Amino acid sequence: IELFSNYFLRVRSRLQQMRIAVIGQSLFGQEVYKELRKDGHTIVGVFTIPDKDGKADPLATEAEKDGVPVFKFPRWRLKGQAIQEVVTQYKATGAELNVLPFCSQFIPMEVIDHPRHGSIIYHPSLLPRHRGASAINWTLIHGDKKGGFTVFWADDGLDTGPILLQRECDVEPNDTVNTIYKRFLFPEGVKGTVEAVRLIAEGKAPKITQPAEGATYECIQKKDNAKIDWNQSAEALHNWIRGNDKVPGAWAEVDGQKVTFYGSSLVDNETAVNGQPLEIPGASQPGIVTKSGLVLFGNDGKTLLVKNLQFEDGKMIAAAQYFRSGSSAAVELTEEEKTFAEQMRAVWESILSNVSQIEDSTDFFKSGAASMDVVRLVEEVKLRASSCQLQNEDVYMNTTFKDFIQMCVRKLRGEDDEEELVVDYKNINNMIIKMPHQLFINGEFVDAEGGKTYKTINPTDGTAICDVSLAQISDVDRAVAAAKEAFEEGEWGKMNPRDRGRLIYRLADLMEEHQEELATIEAIDSGAVYTLALKTHVGMSIQTFRYFAGWCDKIQGSTIPINQARPNRNLTFTKKEPMGVCAIVIPWNYPLMMLAWKTAACLAAGNTVVLKPAQVTPLTALKFAELAARAGLPKGVINILPGSGALVGQRLSDHPDVRKLGFTGSTEIGKHIMKSCAVSNVKKVSLELGGKSPLIIFSDCEMDKAVRMGMSSVFFNKGENCIAAGRLFLEDSIHDLFVQKVVEEVKKMKIGDPLDRSTDHGPQNHKAHLDKLVEYCQTGVKEGATLVCGGRQVQRPGFFFEPTVFTDVQDHMYIAKEESFGPVMIISKFKSGEVDDVLRRANATEYGLASGVFTRDISKALYVSERLNAGTVFVNTYNKTDVAAPFGGFKQSGFGKDLGKANYRC
């Protein structure tokens, strides 16, 4: 149950708005600024750094766009004294609170103490540990198992002020400054800073004196003090390298020059190391250049692996290429490639605006480029050469214009040196995506028995995307055998849980690197609007794998006190063990996300997987298989079988070597699967089935929010949503106004190509579903429900259906009892004061997946939520799922849970 205390929190915040000065810089400062404005506070001034190379800081850019006064003082103090002109300008803003989200300048105490509420500062460590400007670096260098951030009250010391708020996170074994910042310190730090301001506004902000015990202060990490001391253990070396990755960069002398090391990870010492030795002065033994990177040895004989190296001239290479760097002859460009080179020269000129002319020798970073410019350059290449798929590292490794063009051309020609997984790609309409289309069995893409295929259809225009291999019974048996062997005999079943977690986390990182590609495939295969696919379909999938990667080494049993423990010292304990081969059958509405919800938990517990995607949406599952192989998951751990449910799904249900089957789909098919699993070998089953989720909206709701969330509850993902509100119950006094507002908003919705970033509503998934929606609405009209808007197929190519609203829906009607699984809002009235009666009507269904209630009355909210018979009850919100919260239904909506702590498959 998601209580609506957040609603009251926001109301109180609005009643206690403050005048805030934001002092700082960076994207972090920009996000804090934006969230403070959303909370209703008045930003009276933004104080940031001067423009650099003609570019404003992101915080300044955002504030200037909003018309907020921006001050760009190069300094606040001169010779230890505050500059009075600067202080006077600051005081004129009338700030009641200073918020310093990230500030590299020294701010005078006259400014710190001036506001009525003082000043608060965000610091990326758990104070009093790691005071100073390099807190994240030292968290990693010291090998801390816990990291986090502190929001504290500024005083005249260095990060010594009273603590207002702290949040902690686990530090992953191979975290770098960048990964822990992106995963936790940035997103949660923004939330924490804004929450701290809310606490101040409410008069609830604590001031907790920092303890003296455990306090540390470390120096600022700079290049000159980042030299590697080789007389340390492998773990200490790894921590030093990752703690300085990317800035300032841990370095050592190799072959007479300064070489910087990036991308460190600890490796298994039991694995034989084959490669070419590399002498490193001071190291306990030579490093070894392997095809995976540079293997280094600690003084304890244990090993670590470094992926990338950078030389003094700024050139970065893959460590595996050390003995081959500089050996490749320059390629001669064709006329077409010369045109591409000139296009890219213009891009470099626009990014490096301070450089008068781009020469072959122009160095991207020495000319002033920053990390955001790398992101832009990668995207500009995609726009001009869709088949040239760059990663950020490619730019860092080819810093001069000539090297950059040579690298791009080699990629365009397919001549880059990386070992490739053998994939028979289908390139679609010159788009930037490449999609595997064969079965994935035992680590390889293979044709189905007899070469059988079928066409998968783009719902936007009804045309064929590509031919996909159609799995047969023999293919199912091969996949299950491969999964069984990987579990019983392969390295997966014997792997250390932490190593398994690292692989799953690496898979999530690869998915993130390819998120635009995955979202594009999801859009053309399922009709999901691209922006939603990127945020939810793909974004939550990545979150799910990361969440369960963290569970790998935390699955444990318990010791049980027993009556017979004495006198013979008997001991009883439980142990959670993986089940073996898990079969997964998923639906077509969230192809990648449903895969992630079920697969991630299976892998975390050490199981192997045979997955059947929906026949109409197989493509993201096959792309996922490719990424899993590239991430290093052993052969047989993941197997993907596009095919029919009647054949592939049935064989998986019947197969004697499958020990668990997870299914999301219709109640009818779920019952059939449950029976087959029982008859075959009593395999475990979890089912997430149909729904007809009620949403009760009382007259004391916040109307605009109820309308917005009510529409989302029905039209989110064009209604193809298992927890969609299948029926809205409106208190009669607000019925007409609510319907009027909904219809006004529906008319504003843009129906169109899901790849168009401005589209609100894409096509339905496939033709058969579209036909059922038309029939569903015709039934509603025949039964006497009032069709307010929609109810028809859109007259254009593809499978588009208008967002639809029915009112005057009576309890006996078909559309009141059965789900549409589409963009159809079903509205019924209830009389004021008849809470128990509307609860009876809401619960009068055999389904129980989700439900919701909107009211300002917390007693009513609790009363209703306790009596709604559903696996999830949303209060003053809807569709808020999270990877840490278990998800599943009651009654004929199924049993078992996806997501959350309890869902590792043991």
Salt bridges, closest charged atoms under 4 A:
GLU31 OE2 - LYS34 NZ 3.16
GLU35 OE2 - LYS38 NZ 3.31
ASP39 OD1 - ARG10 NH1 3.69
ASP39 OD2 - ARG198 NE 2.45
ASP51 OD1 - LYS72 NZ 2.74
GLU62 OE2 - LYS65 NZ 3.25
GLU64 OE2 - LYS72 NZ 3.22
ASP66 OD2 - ARG37 NE 3.30
GLU96 OE2 - ARG116 NH2 3.09
ASP144 OD1 - ARG129 NH2 2.95
ASP144 OD2 - HIS130 NE2 2.70
ASP159 OD2 - HIS123 ND1 3.58
GLU168 OE2 - LYS146 NZ 3.85
ASP170 OD1 - LYS146 NZ 2.44
ASP175 OD1 - ARG183 NH1 2.74
GLU188 OE2 - LYS191 NZ 3.38
GLU195 OE2 - ARG167 NH2 2.96
GLU202 OE2 - ARG12 NE 3.59
GLU202 OE1 - LYS204 NZ 3.97
GLU218 OE2 - HIS130 ND1 3.09
GLU218 OE2 - HIS142 NE2 3.27
GLU235 OE2 - LYS145 NZ 3.93
ASP245 OD1 - LYS246 NZ 3.90
GLU335 OE2 - LYS338 NZ 3.57
GLU337 OE1 - ARG413 NH2 2.68
GLU342 OE1 - ARG345 NE 3.33
ASP360 OD1 - ARG345 NH2 3.77
ASP373 OD1 - LYS55 NZ 3.06
GLU379 OE2 - LYS382 NZ 3.29
GLU380 OE2 - ARG376 NE 3.31
GLU380 OE1 - ARG384 NH1 2.46
GLU393 OE2 - LYS246 NZ 3.04
ASP394 OD2 - LYS411 NZ 3.85
ASP403 OD2 - LYS315 NZ 3.53
ASP416 OD2 - LYS411 NZ 3.57
GLU420 OE1 - ARG630 NH2 3.25
ASP424 OD2 - HIS437 NE2 3.34
ASP467 OD1 - LYS455 NZ 2.92
ASP475 OD1 - ARG478 NH2 2.69
ASP477 OD1 - ARG651 NE 2.85
ASP477 OD1 - HIS655 NE2 3.37
ASP499 OD1 - ARG502 NH1 2.40
ASP509 OD1 - ARG546 NH2 2.72
GLU512 OE1 - ARG546 NH2 2.86
GLU517 OE1 - HIS514 ND1 3.00
GLU517 OE2 - LYS623 NZ 3.07
GLU522 OE2 - HIS537 ND1 2.89
ASP553 OD2 - ARG498 NE 2.82
ASP553 OD1 - LYS554 NZ 3.02
GLU577 OE2 - LYS575 NZ 3.76
GLU626 OE1 - LYS623 NZ 3.06
GLU626 OE2 - ARG630 NE 2.93
ASP657 OD1 - LYS484 NZ 3.41
ASP700 OD2 - LYS860 NZ 3.76
ASP704 OD1 - LYS741 NZ 3.55
GLU720 OE1 - LYS718 NZ 2.74
GLU720 OE2 - HIS769 NE2 3.75
ASP736 OD1 - HIS735 ND1 2.96
GLU745 OE2 - LYS748 NZ 3.21
ASP756 OD2 - LYS750 NZ 2.84
ASP771 OD1 - LYS767 NZ 2.85
GLU802 OE2 - ARG792 NH2 3.19
ASP811 OD1 - ARG727 NH2 2.35
ASP811 OD2 - ARG841 NE 3.03
ASP837 OD1 - ARG840 NH2 2.78
GLU866 OE1 - ARG867 NH1 3.63
ASP898 OD2 - LYS598 NZ 3.02
ASP898 OD1 - ARG905 NH2 3.20
